[in-house]
Amino acid sequence: MKCDGCTLCCKLLSISWMNSPEGEYCKECDQDIGCKIWENVPEYCKEYKCAYNQAENIDEKYRPDKCGIIFEKATDSIFYGTVDNDIAVLGRTANEQIEQMLAKGFSVVLKMTRIKSFLILNAESKTTEDVWKEIKEAAWQHQII
């Protein structure tokens, strides 16, 4: 993995086995370092890879802690991004990343932590309703609603 000190998943994703709600760092997380109990965590944490970690030859500026969004590939045509609410406005890098995804024909669903708000940016070939239906059906590990 190429986390290199990125611990945003420990903050933005709900970690139920640790009773850690989304939007708050897990109590076992050393911010900007990593998990204090890595050797004893469940496989879910060990196997989790965001889109940044799955990509090859991706610029470090797109690392979740640098752009404020953790992206996951929800389906073959949709990226699901969880946005760090502590960042008041998405920066240029996050917007650039979203624009690249849209230009490649992907739709993007952005979820704001803590406020249960979504923003759907759909590729030209899909309606917002189509994207919403597909992302709800693909709610593989997230509580979409």
N, C-alpha and C positions, 0 to 999 in steps of 0.2 A: 504494500500500500504506500501511497505517496501523501500521507496526511501531513507529515512534516510539521507537526505542532498545531494543525487545524483541529479544533475541538467543537466546531459549530454544531455537529450532529448531536453532541452531548447536551447541547442547549436547546436546539430547535425541535428535536424529535422527542416524543413521549417515550420514556423508558419505563414501561409498566413494572417490570420485575424489580426496579429500584424505587418504585413509587415516585418517579421524577416526572412532573408534568412538562409539557412542551412550553418553551419560553424561559425555562429555568435550567441552569446547569445542573447536571447530575452531581450528587454529593461526592461521588468517587472520581470526579474529573478535576485534574489540575489544568486550569485554563492555559492554553497555548503550549501545553506539554503533552497531555494525554491521560489515559485511564490509570488510576492508582492500583487497580485490582485486575489488570488486563488478563493475567493468567487464570483467573477464576470467574470470568464473566461468561454468561451463556453464549452459545454459538451465534445467536441473533446479532449480538454486538460484534463478535469477531468476524462474521461473514458480511456485515453491512458494508456496502460500497456505494458511495454517491456517484453521480454521473462524472464528476471530475476525476474520481479515482478509477473509473472504468475507461476513460478516454486515453488515447495515445497522442503524444505530441501536443498537449494542450498547454497554453501559456499559463504560468503560475498566477497571473492576475485574475484568472477565473476560479481560483481556489475559493471554496465557500466563505472562509473567514475574511477573505480579501474583497469579495464582491457582495457579501451579505445575503446570499441565497444558496440553499442546498438544492441542487437539481437531481431528480431521479427520473429515469426513463420509465414512464408508467405503462405505455403501450408502444407499438411500433411507430406511432405517429404523434405521441403526446409526451412532452416533458412536464413533470410536476415539480414546482419549485416552492420550497418553504422559505419565507422571507423573515429575516431577523427584524422584529419590530423596533429594536433599539436603534436601528438606522433610520433616521427621519425621512430621508429621500434616497431612493435607489440611485447610486452613482452611475457615472458614464460607463464603467466596465460592466455592470449588471445590465444596463440597457443595451449595450453593444452585444452582449451574449444572447439576450432575448431576441434582438434583431437578427442575429445569425441563425438562430433556431427557426424563426419564422421564415427567413429567406430560403432555408433548406426544406420548407414544406411542413415543418412540425408545428403543432399547436402548443401553446404554453398555458398551464394553469398555475397561477400563483396563489398561495395560501398565506395569509397573514397570521402569525402566531398570536395566541391569546384573544384575538377579537373575532375569530371564526368568520373571516371575510375572504372571499375569493375574487380573483380577477382572471378572466379568461381571454386570452389573446389567440384567436383562431387563425389557422392557415386559410388561405383563400378558398380552398376546396371544401371547407366544412363550415357549418353554421355553429353558432354558440351552443345551440341545443344539442347538436351532434357531439360536440366536444364534451359537454357536461354529461351526457348519457354515457359516453365511452369511458370517461374518467371515473364515474360512479361504479360502472361495471368492473373496472380494473382496480378498485379500492383494495388492493392486495394486502396492505399492511397499515394503511392509514384510515382513520375515521374521517371520511370526507364530509359527512353530514352529522 
